[in-house]
């Protein structure tokens, strides 16, 4: 494996793990401002090694589908309202 490919895989894996811990995929600007992002992995590094934010997201989805699934927001299951009981009117 070439050094460049190893570095790219390292960045993709670290960022995928970070997204899974967050439970959602932040925007590029939110990631850049996050204080708890993986050490040393800035937007500049992502653009250099992964080819951009959207390419990074597609690499995570392709290479780490289990972490990608954890990073997607879970749909809220709404409780169905109770069915109305028709009352019989007595005359």
Secondary structure, DSSP 8 states (H G I E B T S, - for coil): --HHHHHHHHHHHHHHHHHHHHTS---HHHHHH-TTS-TT--HHHHHHHHSSHHHHHHHHHHH-HHHHHHHS-------------------
